[in-house]
């Protein structure tokens, strides 16, 4: 986790995402706790609860750091990141295959079509935008859905470092084509899940009593 970013900067970045704001508001209204994990002697919280809460806070901070870092990188780096992530998730075949299947879109993003599996039995259209200020709106998604016809596929993934407008989200739920929308927070969490741009620095093995051992 990058140490140079302040909590204020991370929260400012996250606050542009409605999903985070809903989580924050729910948390504040129910508990009135600060964003940091308080390791106190609350009798209602088990040690496991405290550990999980601490992990969630650390993951949230790491996701904000990742998203901030991605937006500061070049378009060429973003293209490589998307390819690396798709391959790590099991799509696109090899890195070489996936790299050839996508290309620059000319507006700070990439687009192309990749294999859904290593055999290439089905295809997925991909579009990715490294945007910070612009919100992806319904017209952008409508245009993307229309472009899928040329590839004769009904599956698409639209990735952005920004957010999607509510009309864009609603539109995806109204059409027959299957389009997955990945906003900045979701992108950062997928990077964490698939070890893209992150590395493990500590592993703690939790142990408990093995009652099977104590048998006479």
Backbone as CSV, one residue per row, in Angstrom:
resi,resn,N_x,N_y,N_z,CA_x,CA_y,CA_z,C_x,C_y,C_z
1,UNK,0.845,-1.187,0.000,0.000,0.000,0.000,0.879,1.234,0.000
2,UNK,0.584,2.169,-0.902,1.413,3.363,-0.979,1.261,4.178,0.274
3,UNK,2.393,4.584,0.851,2.343,5.280,2.124,2.195,6.766,1.983
4,UNK,2.351,7.288,0.733,2.357,8.724,0.573,0.990,9.351,0.458
5,UNK,-0.058,8.553,0.401,-1.385,9.112,0.195,-2.094,9.254,1.539
6,UNK,-2.703,10.390,1.748,-3.395,10.643,3.001,-4.777,10.025,2.966
7,UNK,-5.335,9.807,4.162,-6.695,9.276,4.246,-7.683,10.235,3.608
8,UNK,-7.432,11.539,3.733,-8.336,12.535,3.161,-8.396,12.409,1.648
9,UNK,-7.240,12.201,1.006,-7.214,12.053,-0.444,-7.944,10.796,-0.882
10,UNK,-7.763,9.710,-0.127,-8.431,8.461,-0.476,-9.941,8.611,-0.365
11,UNK,-10.400,9.252,0.701,-11.838,9.415,0.889,-12.427,10.345,-0.157
12,UNK,-11.691,11.400,-0.535,-12.170,12.318,-1.564,-12.385,11.577,-2.871
13,UNK,-11.462,10.697,-3.218,-11.584,9.916,-4.438,-12.767,8.968,-4.372
14,UNK,-12.940,8.299,-3.247,-14.017,7.325,-3.109,-15.392,7.973,-3.087
15,UNK,-15.472,9.217,-2.626,-16.774,9.854,-2.452,-17.483,10.144,-3.771
16,UNK,-16.785,10.012,-4.909,-17.457,10.210,-6.190,-18.252,8.977,-6.607
17,UNK,-18.079,7.866,-5.874,-18.780,6.638,-6.219,-20.004,6.464,-5.319
18,UNK,-21.217,6.408,-5.920,-22.449,6.279,-5.131,-22.440,5.088,-4.193
19,UNK,-21.866,3.957,-4.638,-21.869,2.759,-3.788,-21.106,2.995,-2.500
20,UNK,-20.002,3.739,-2.590,-19.234,4.029,-1.380,-20.007,4.986,-0.480
21,UNK,-20.644,6.006,-1.079,-21.395,6.982,-0.280,-22.530,6.311,0.481
22,UNK,-23.209,5.349,-0.176,-24.282,4.629,0.512,-23.725,3.835,1.685
23,UNK,-22.587,3.181,1.456,-21.944,2.421,2.537,-21.557,3.345,3.680
24,UNK,-20.973,4.504,3.351,-20.528,5.443,4.377,-21.710,5.966,5.180
25,UNK,-22.791,6.340,4.479,-23.952,6.895,5.172,-24.601,5.866,6.083
26,UNK,-24.682,4.612,5.590,-25.251,3.550,6.422,-24.421,3.339,7.668
27,UNK,-23.123,3.354,7.474,-22.218,3.112,8.599,-22.312,4.232,9.621
28,UNK,-22.356,5.477,9.145,-22.400,6.617,10.059,-23.709,6.679,10.824
29,UNK,-24.811,6.382,10.136,-26.108,6.483,10.794,-26.320,5.373,11.814
30,UNK,-25.721,4.210,11.553,-25.949,3.080,12.452,-25.003,3.050,13.632
31,UNK,-23.785,3.504,13.428,-22.801,3.350,14.498,-22.145,4.639,14.942
32,UNK,-22.134,5.668,14.060,-21.465,6.934,14.360,-19.987,6.725,14.679
33,UNK,-19.387,5.703,14.061,-17.967,5.452,14.270,-17.163,6.201,13.230
34,UNK,-15.910,6.464,13.521,-15.009,7.079,12.557,-14.618,6.056,11.522
35,UNK,-13.942,6.508,10.437,-13.572,5.595,9.358,-12.533,4.590,9.808
36,UNK,-11.732,4.916,10.774,-10.700,3.987,11.238,-11.307,2.933,12.145
37,UNK,-10.674,1.772,12.163,-11.156,0.684,13.015,-10.728,0.940,14.441
38,UNK,-11.667,0.877,15.338,-11.361,1.093,16.742,-11.283,-0.263,17.433
39,UNK,-10.079,-0.624,17.827,-9.885,-1.909,18.493,-10.160,-1.739,19.984
40,UNK,-11.416,-1.700,20.329,-11.789,-1.465,21.719,-12.358,-2.737,22.335
41,UNK,-12.801,-2.621,23.554,-13.292,-3.786,24.295,-14.801,-3.905,24.188
42,UNK,-15.330,-3.715,22.988,-16.758,-3.848,22.752,-17.141,-5.318,22.916
43,UNK,-17.984,-5.595,23.889,-18.326,-6.982,24.203,-19.092,-7.657,23.077
44,UNK,-19.730,-6.867,22.207,-20.522,-7.457,21.132,-19.668,-7.877,19.943
45,UNK,-18.393,-7.519,19.951,-17.522,-7.850,18.827,-16.525,-8.930,19.239
46,UNK,-16.530,-10.000,18.491,-15.574,-11.070,18.743,-14.225,-10.685,18.136
47,UNK,-13.149,-11.352,18.542,-11.850,-11.093,17.907,-11.901,-11.255,16.391
48,UNK,-12.667,-12.239,15.913,-12.807,-12.424,14.469,-13.461,-11.209,13.821
49,UNK,-14.475,-10.636,14.499,-15.147,-9.445,13.982,-14.164,-8.289,13.835
50,UNK,-13.313,-8.114,14.840,-12.335,-7.026,14.826,-11.343,-7.213,13.683
51,UNK,-10.889,-8.444,13.496,-9.930,-8.731,12.428,-10.552,-8.464,11.062
52,UNK,-11.777,-8.916,10.872,-12.461,-8.717,9.592,-12.676,-7.234,9.320
53,UNK,-13.092,-6.483,10.349,-13.309,-5.046,10.186,-12.009,-4.334,9.823
54,UNK,-10.920,-4.723,10.468,-9.621,-4.118,10.172,-9.200,-4.427,8.741
55,UNK,-9.413,-5.663,8.318,-9.067,-6.053,6.949,-9.875,-5.246,5.937
56,UNK,-11.163,-5.077,6.200,-12.016,-4.332,5.279,-11.575,-2.879,5.158
57,UNK,-11.181,-2.272,6.277,-10.705,-0.892,6.245,-9.398,-0.783,5.458
58,UNK,-8.493,-1.724,5.677,-7.216,-1.711,4.966,-7.419,-1.945,3.472
59,UNK,-8.345,-2.820,3.137,-8.633,-3.087,1.728,-9.243,-1.861,1.060
60,UNK,-10.129,-1.175,1.774,-10.748,0.027,1.221,-9.699,1.101,0.949
61,UNK,-8.764,1.258,1.863,-7.693,2.236,1.680,-6.789,1.840,0.517
62,UNK,-6.484,0.549,0.391,-5.653,0.069,-0.707,-6.346,0.290,-2.046
63,UNK,-7.650,0.048,-2.107,-8.401,0.256,-3.345,-8.338,1.715,-3.774
64,UNK,-8.455,2.624,-2.814,-8.369,4.050,-3.128,-6.979,4.410,-3.640
65,UNK,-5.951,3.847,-3.017,-4.578,4.079,-3.474,-4.384,3.564,-4.900
66,UNK,-4.898,2.371,-5.169,-4.772,1.783,-6.498,-5.443,2.645,-7.553
67,UNK,-6.667,3.062,-7.267,-7.421,3.860,-8.226,-6.726,5.181,-8.512
68,UNK,-6.219,5.817,-7.468,-5.488,7.065,-7.642,-4.245,6.842,-8.506
69,UNK,-3.533,5.760,-8.244,-2.314,5.459,-9.006,-2.626,5.200,-10.476
70,UNK,-3.694,4.463,-10.737,-4.074,4.144,-12.114,-4.396,5.408,-12.898
71,UNK,-5.112,6.337,-12.280,-5.480,7.569,-12.981,-4.276,8.452,-13.270
72,UNK,-3.180,8.238,-12.568,-1.979,9.036,-12.785,-1.052,8.434,-13.838
73,UNK,-1.345,7.219,-14.290,-0.487,6.546,-15.257,-0.881,6.917,-16.687
74,UNK,-0.046,6.522,-17.638,-0.269,6.849,-19.045,-1.340,5.948,-19.655
75,UNK,-1.837,6.352,-20.840,-2.811,5.530,-21.551,-2.213,4.177,-21.923
76,UNK,-0.939,4.164,-22.291,-0.270,2.919,-22.661,-0.221,1.958,-21.478
77,UNK,0.059,2.492,-20.294,0.090,1.650,-19.099,-1.303,1.110,-18.801
78,UNK,-2.320,1.946,-18.954,-3.692,1.522,-18.683,-4.092,0.386,-19.622
79,UNK,-3.675,0.475,-20.880,-3.958,-0.590,-21.844,-3.364,-1.908,-21.357
80,UNK,-2.121,-1.869,-20.897,-1.470,-3.083,-20.400,-2.163,-3.598,-19.147
81,UNK,-2.574,-2.695,-18.268,-3.247,-3.086,-17.027,-4.528,-3.859,-17.328
82,UNK,-5.330,-3.338,-18.256,-6.595,-3.995,-18.585,-6.339,-5.382,-19.161
83,UNK,-5.353,-5.499,-20.037,-5.012,-6.802,-20.613,-4.555,-7.762,-19.516
84,UNK,-3.679,-7.290,-18.634,-3.191,-8.134,-17.535,-4.342,-8.625,-16.667
85,UNK,-5.278,-7.733,-16.363,-6.402,-8.095,-15.500,-7.309,-9.113,-16.178
86,UNK,-7.634,-8.887,-17.443,-8.520,-9.809,-18.155,-7.910,-11.207,-18.235
87,UNK,-6.617,-11.278,-18.512,-5.948,-12.579,-18.585,-5.907,-13.238,-17.210
88,UNK,-5.649,-12.446,-16.164,-5.626,-12.985,-14.802,-6.991,-13.533,-14.399
89,UNK,-8.052,-12.970,-14.965,-9.405,-13.424,-14.672,-9.812,-14.622,-15.531
90,UNK,-8.924,-15.021,-16.452,-9.203,-16.200,-17.265,-9.737,-15.916,-18.645
91,UNK,-9.708,-14.649,-19.074,-10.215,-14.285,-20.394,-9.069,-13.905,-21.326
92,UNK,-9.332,-13.996,-22.637,-8.379,-13.473,-23.606,-7.273,-14.402,-24.012
93,UNK,-7.219,-15.623,-23.469,-6.128,-16.520,-23.808,-4.841,-16.096,-23.134
94,UNK,-3.751,-16.062,-23.892,-2.458,-15.656,-23.345,-2.338,-14.143,-23.331
95,UNK,-1.320,-13.640,-22.637,-1.070,-12.200,-22.632,-0.835,-11.690,-24.037
96,UNK,-0.127,-12.470,-24.848,0.157,-12.060,-26.218,-1.122,-11.988,-27.040
97,UNK,-1.980,-13.006,-26.899,-3.251,-13.016,-27.633,-4.126,-11.838,-27.238
98,UNK,-4.256,-11.626,-25.930,-5.116,-10.549,-25.440,-4.561,-9.191,-25.837
99,UNK,-3.240,-9.048,-25.809,-2.622,-7.782,-26.182,-2.868,-7.419,-27.626
100,UNK,-2.920,-8.426,-28.503,-3.174,-8.177,-29.919,-4.653,-7.924,-30.189
101,UNK,-5.514,-8.400,-29.307,-6.957,-8.324,-29.533,-7.547,-6.973,-29.182
102,UNK,-6.830,-6.178,-28.390,-7.339,-4.868,-28.001,-6.425,-3.792,-28.558
103,UNK,-7.002,-2.611,-28.750,-6.217,-1.506,-29.283,-6.661,-0.195,-28.700
104,UNK,-5.888,0.847,-28.946,-6.204,2.166,-28.418,-7.439,2.736,-29.104
105,UNK,-8.280,3.378,-28.315,-9.496,3.964,-28.861,-9.313,5.425,-29.230
106,UNK,-8.205,6.041,-28.804,-7.943,7.424,-29.152,-8.515,8.434,-28.183
107,UNK,-9.195,7.977,-27.135,-9.786,8.918,-26.176,-9.430,8.522,-24.748
108,UNK,-8.221,8.034,-24.573,-7.800,7.652,-23.235,-8.279,6.292,-22.823
109,UNK,-8.553,5.429,-23.786,-9.043,4.104,-23.448,-8.629,3.084,-24.481
110,UNK,-9.236,1.917,-24.420,-8.957,0.854,-25.379,-10.264,0.195,-25.755
111,UNK,-10.253,-0.506,-26.883,-11.396,-1.327,-27.227,-10.925,-2.489,-28.078
112,UNK,-11.729,-3.524,-28.107,-11.374,-4.704,-28.875,-12.277,-5.859,-28.525
113,UNK,-11.926,-7.031,-29.008,-12.697,-8.230,-28.726,-11.726,-9.317,-28.296
114,UNK,-12.048,-9.998,-27.213,-11.167,-11.032,-26.675,-11.911,-12.358,-26.589
115,UNK,-11.145,-13.433,-26.415,-11.733,-14.753,-26.241,-12.344,-14.861,-24.846
116,UNK,-13.514,-15.497,-24.773,-14.104,-15.736,-23.455,-13.380,-16.876,-22.744
117,UNK,-12.825,-17.794,-23.524,-12.055,-18.900,-22.964,-10.833,-19.129,-23.847
118,UNK,-9.953,-20.011,-23.423,-8.701,-20.232,-24.146,-8.920,-20.821,-25.536
119,UNK,-10.040,-21.511,-25.738,-10.334,-22.092,-27.041,-10.985,-21.096,-27.991
120,UNK,-11.445,-19.989,-27.453,-12.078,-18.984,-28.294,-13.458,-19.380,-28.784
121,UNK,-14.187,-20.167,-27.989,-15.516,-20.611,-28.386,-16.527,-19.472,-28.406
122,UNK,-16.265,-18.428,-27.658,-17.135,-17.255,-27.661,-16.268,-16.015,-27.487
123,UNK,-16.832,-14.872,-27.820,-16.061,-13.628,-27.780,-16.717,-12.618,-26.852
124,UNK,-15.904,-11.739,-26.305,-16.380,-10.658,-25.441,-15.808,-9.345,-25.963
125,UNK,-16.680,-8.389,-26.199,-16.240,-7.062,-26.622,-15.840,-6.274,-25.376
126,UNK,-14.704,-5.604,-25.446,-14.175,-4.867,-24.299,-13.972,-3.406,-24.669
127,UNK,-14.398,-2.533,-23.781,-14.091,-1.114,-23.921,-13.680,-0.598,-22.545
128,UNK,-12.602,0.168,-22.509,-12.092,0.680,-21.235,-11.721,2.145,-21.386
129,UNK,-12.114,2.954,-20.406,-11.859,4.391,-20.433,-11.115,4.810,-19.167
130,UNK,-9.944,5.410,-19.356,-9.189,5.937,-18.211,-9.595,7.397,-18.020
131,UNK,-10.797,7.553,-17.493,-11.353,8.883,-17.258,-11.325,9.195,-15.764
132,UNK,-11.232,10.478,-15.444,-11.284,10.896,-14.041,-12.495,11.779,-13.773
133,UNK,-12.746,12.733,-14.657,-13.839,13.680,-14.428,-15.124,13.252,-15.128
134,UNK,-15.013,12.658,-16.307,-16.190,12.317,-17.097,-16.917,11.098,-16.544
135,UNK,-18.220,11.214,-16.441,-19.063,10.090,-16.047,-19.528,9.388,-17.322
136,UNK,-19.475,8.071,-17.339,-19.936,7.314,-18.500,-21.459,7.319,-18.497
137,UNK,-22.042,7.891,-19.535,-23.488,8.042,-19.593,-24.167,7.000,-20.463
138,UNK,-25.474,7.087,-20.521,-26.254,6.136,-21.324,-25.856,6.149,-22.799
139,UNK,-25.626,7.324,-23.414,-25.220,7.322,-24.827,-23.946,6.512,-25.074
140,UNK,-22.999,6.568,-24.133,-21.762,5.793,-24.279,-22.055,4.295,-24.289
141,UNK,-22.949,3.869,-23.407,-23.277,2.444,-23.317,-24.118,2.007,-24.516
142,UNK,-25.012,2.878,-24.989,-25.801,2.556,-26.175,-24.897,2.361,-27.388
143,UNK,-23.913,3.243,-27.529,-22.963,3.133,-28.632,-22.157,1.842,-28.523
144,UNK,-21.759,1.506,-27.308,-21.000,0.277,-27.072,-21.840,-0.945,-27.423
145,UNK,-23.094,-0.947,-26.999,-23.988,-2.073,-27.287,-24.177,-2.235,-28.788
146,UNK,-24.269,-1.117,-29.498,-24.420,-1.177,-30.946,-23.197,-1.751,-31.634
147,UNK,-22.018,-1.448,-31.106,-20.776,-1.936,-31.715,-20.622,-3.443,-31.578
148,UNK,-21.317,-4.035,-30.627,-21.210,-5.475,-30.402,-21.780,-6.267,-31.570
149,UNK,-22.677,-5.664,-32.323,-23.293,-6.342,-33.461,-22.248,-6.746,-34.497
150,UNK,-21.237,-5.892,-34.676,-20.202,-6.166,-35.677,-19.394,-7.414,-35.337
151,UNK,-19.337,-7.751,-34.053,-18.565,-8.919,-33.624,-19.436,-10.161,-33.436
152,UNK,-20.733,-10.005,-33.694,-21.683,-11.113,-33.566,-21.598,-11.783,-32.193
153,UNK,-21.596,-10.950,-31.180,-21.588,-11.454,-29.811,-22.534,-10.622,-28.959
154,UNK,-23.062,-11.223,-27.936,-23.976,-10.523,-27.033,-23.344,-10.239,-25.684
155,UNK,-22.028,-10.387,-25.588,-21.344,-10.207,-24.311,-20.330,-9.078,-24.402
156,UNK,-20.365,-8.204,-23.406,-19.435,-7.085,-23.403,-19.052,-6.666,-21.994
157,UNK,-17.887,-6.052,-21.881,-17.402,-5.519,-20.607,-16.972,-4.080,-20.835
158,UNK,-17.528,-3.175,-20.055,-17.171,-1.758,-20.144,-16.498,-1.367,-18.831
159,UNK,-15.233,-0.962,-18.928,-14.430,-0.630,-17.753,-14.115,0.856,-17.754
160,UNK,-14.239,1.495,-16.604,-13.856,2.896,-16.489,-13.240,3.155,-15.118
161,UNK,-12.299,4.086,-15.075,-11.759,4.518,-13.787,-12.671,5.549,-13.149
162,UNK,-13.700,5.960,-13.882,-14.667,6.939,-13.390,-15.895,6.202,-12.845
163,UNK,-17.075,6.737,-13.128,-18.326,6.129,-12.670,-19.315,6.051,-13.822
164,UNK,-20.404,5.323,-13.607,-21.486,5.230,-14.579,-22.692,6.011,-14.062
165,UNK,-23.360,6.709,-14.957,-24.575,7.417,-14.557,-25.677,6.393,-14.295
166,UNK,-26.681,6.794,-13.525,-27.786,5.883,-13.242,-28.530,5.487,-14.514
167,UNK,-28.777,6.429,-15.464,-29.421,6.021,-16.721,-28.616,4.963,-17.478
168,UNK,-27.285,5.040,-17.409,-26.442,4.037,-18.074,-26.623,2.676,-17.417
169,UNK,-26.658,2.671,-16.092,-26.847,1.418,-15.348,-28.226,0.830,-15.633
170,UNK,-29.240,1.693,-15.657,-30.602,1.233,-15.930,-30.714,0.650,-17.337
171,UNK,-30.048,1.283,-18.293,-30.115,0.834,-19.686,-29.588,-0.590,-19.834
172,UNK,-28.498,-0.897,-19.153,-27.915,-2.242,-19.231,-28.905,-3.295,-18.754
173,UNK,-29.717,-2.940,-17.769,-30.698,-3.884,-17.253,-31.917,-4.047,-18.140
174,UNK,-32.044,-3.195,-19.158,-33.225,-3.217,-20.019,-33.003,-3.922,-21.347
175,UNK,-31.762,-4.209,-21.700,-31.467,-4.789,-23.006,-31.134,-6.273,-22.882
176,UNK,-31.222,-6.979,-24.013,-30.958,-8.415,-24.004,-29.469,-8.721,-23.964
177,UNK,-28.662,-7.856,-24.527,-27.218,-8.086,-24.507,-26.701,-8.045,-23.066
178,UNK,-25.749,-8.905,-22.789,-25.165,-8.979,-21.446,-23.929,-8.087,-21.390
179,UNK,-24.065,-6.958,-20.707,-22.957,-6.018,-20.567,-22.635,-5.854,-19.086
180,UNK,-21.386,-6.074,-18.740,-20.920,-5.903,-17.366,-20.247,-4.542,-17.255
181,UNK,-20.678,-3.750,-16.279,-20.106,-2.424,-16.044,-19.155,-2.494,-14.855
182,UNK,-17.926,-2.056,-15.064,-16.916,-2.060,-14.001,-16.436,-0.636,-13.791
183,UNK,-16.828,-0.025,-12.659,-16.393,1.344,-12.381,-15.053,1.327,-11.646
184,UNK,-14.598,2.504,-11.247,-13.274,2.616,-10.648,-13.084,1.777,-9.400
185,UNK,-14.053,1.808,-8.493,-13.947,1.032,-7.253,-13.933,-0.461,-7.556
186,UNK,-14.814,-0.897,-8.463,-14.850,-2.316,-8.833,-13.546,-2.734,-9.502
187,UNK,-12.996,-1.856,-10.349,-11.726,-2.146,-11.011,-10.614,-2.344,-9.987
188,UNK,-10.539,-1.443,-9.015,-9.501,-1.540,-7.985,-9.645,-2.826,-7.183
189,UNK,-10.867,-3.200,-6.857,-11.079,-4.425,-6.082,-10.755,-5.678,-6.891
190,UNK,-11.019,-5.646,-8.194,-10.640,-6.774,-9.040,-9.124,-6.890,-9.127
191,UNK,-8.451,-5.752,-9.161,-6.986,-5.767,-9.171,-6.447,-6.405,-7.893
192,UNK,-7.076,-6.093,-6.764,-6.661,-6.701,-5.493,-6.920,-8.206,-5.516
193,UNK,-8.115,-8.595,-5.974,-8.488,-10.015,-5.986,-7.558,-10.850,-6.861
194,UNK,-7.069,-10.248,-7.952,-6.271,-11.008,-8.917,-4.802,-10.598,-8.916
195,UNK,-4.394,-9.903,-7.851,-2.975,-9.566,-7.640,-2.356,-8.776,-8.793
196,UNK,-3.076,-7.785,-9.270,-2.563,-6.889,-10.302,-2.200,-5.563,-9.643
197,UNK,-0.926,-5.238,-9.633,-0.488,-3.975,-9.040,-0.383,-3.996,-7.532
198,UNK,-0.502,-5.166,-6.931,-0.385,-5.292,-5.472,0.515,-6.482,-5.153
199,UNK,1.038,-6.497,-3.946,1.851,-7.625,-3.493,1.570,-7.876,-2.017
200,UNK,1.663,-9.116,-1.626,1.412,-9.488,-0.236,2.629,-9.145,0.612
201,UNK,2.400,-8.453,1.717,3.527,-8.084,2.568,3.453,-8.717,3.955
202,UNK,2.321,-9.324,4.281,2.216,-9.978,5.585,1.129,-11.046,5.533
203,UNK,1.424,-12.187,6.134,0.451,-13.266,6.216,0.401,-13.761,7.653
204,UNK,-0.797,-13.804,8.205,-0.975,-14.222,9.592,-1.825,-15.488,9.622
205,UNK,-1.283,-16.547,10.216,-2.021,-17.804,10.347,-2.712,-17.831,11.704
206,UNK,-4.038,-17.836,11.697,-4.806,-17.896,12.939,-5.048,-19.361,13.305
207,UNK,-4.846,-19.678,14.555,-4.992,-21.064,14.994,-6.041,-21.175,16.097
208,UNK,-6.618,-22.359,16.202,-7.610,-22.623,17.236,-7.373,-24.008,17.817
209,UNK,-8.045,-24.288,18.892,-7.893,-25.566,19.580,-8.336,-26.713,18.676
210,UNK,-7.511,-27.733,18.586,-7.834,-28.933,17.815,-8.342,-29.998,18.781
211,UNK,-9.652,-30.072,18.935,-10.239,-31.008,19.903,-10.022,-32.465,19.503
212,UNK,-9.794,-32.720,18.211,-9.555,-34.096,17.769,-8.249,-34.648,18.339
213,UNK,-7.316,-33.755,18.646,-6.033,-34.207,19.183,-6.180,-34.732,20.608
214,UNK,-7.086,-34.118,21.351,-7.219,-34.442,22.776,-8.208,-35.586,22.982
215,UNK,-7.874,-36.711,22.424,-8.698,-37.913,22.563,-7.832,-39.020,23.143
216,UNK,-8.270,-39.604,24.260,-7.500,-40.675,24.920,-8.079,-42.042,24.569
